[in-house]
Amino acid sequence: MSGNIELLSTTLAAAKAEDRAALIAYLPAGFPTVDGGIEAVKAVVAGGADVVEVGLPHSDPVLDGPVIQTADDIALRGGVKIADVMRMVREAYEATGAPILVMTYWNPIDRYGIERFTAELAEAGGAGCILPDLPVQESAVWREHADKHGLATVFVVAPSSKDERLATITAAGSGFVYAASLMGVTGTRESVGEQAQELVRRTRATTELPVCVGLGVSNARQAAEVAAFADGVIVGSAFVKRILDAPDEEAGLAAVRSLAGELAEGVRKR
């Protein structure tokens, strides 16, 4: 079975055709439970998310701030496995029809096996992977298997990336480019800032791929700000925090659905 890279591309193109940015939601697998995570994906898509990133929990998530680290710790203590991540992708895709990617550090894939991981992700209906710590120059084997299985390979660019480096990264990637809006770890911030806009401008000069911005967006105002210059707005910590702060699972699902609705409205107010 082939993966859903084409669904990802057509979804992003459809948002562009509506003259808006896409809303991309991030949720960790196994948080607050495996079943609860699947329901959370359904809730954010029902609220208005176009694309969902499923995080593969890691014991040392170097890119992630304290909110996602807390969620990862809950998931790992709950015994989440890669099989649960694949189940989340499968059930979320079957229930919503939305493109579902996995965001993961490289070590779990390396240990699991590249061919096994890509084949299972494609079979589950996944659209691809975001790989924040895989160096492009070491990614050829991964990309070969991802291409074979119809999966996108999304790389992360940062404000510190030089123009030549940006061109190398974007030439190797597929699906979209993940632009980290500022240096540092994930988490909500008061302002996303001009740094992100400049990074998008520089990245667009090297590629036809959509450029989606993450790290820091937490409300409709910020979503509209980023949507004015980016092809997609990526939100993670704000969703996770709504679940962490909720008194019970039902309240958490209602909270993330509501936030997705607010953000979806924001990306339409570019």
Sequence and secondary structure as in RCSB ss.txt:
>XXXX:A:sequence
MSGNIELLSTTLAAAKAEDRAALIAYLPAGFPTVDGGIEAVKAVVAGGADVVEVGLPHSDPVLDGPVIQTADDIA
LRGGVKIADVMRMVREAYEATGAPILVMTYWNPIDRYGIERFTAELAEAGGAGCILPDLPVQESAVWREHADKHG
LATVFVVAPSSKDERLATITAAGSGFVYAASLMGVTGTRESVGEQAQELVRRTRATTELPVCVGLGVSNARQAAE
VAAFADGVIVGSAFVKRILDAPDEEAGLAAVRSLAGELAEGVRKR
>XXXX:A:secstr
    HHHHHHHHHHHHHTTS EEEEEEETTSS HHHHHHHHHHHHHHT SEEEEE   SS TT  HHHHHHHHHH
HHTT  HHHHHHHHHHHHHHH   EEEE  HHHHHHH HHHHHHHHHHTT  EEE TT  GGG HHHHHHHHHTT
 EEE EE TT  HHHHHHHHHH  S EEEESSSS     S   HHHHHHHHHHHTT SS EEEESS  SHHHHHH
HHTT SEEEE HHHHHHHHHSSSHHHHHHHHHHHHHHHHHHHTT 
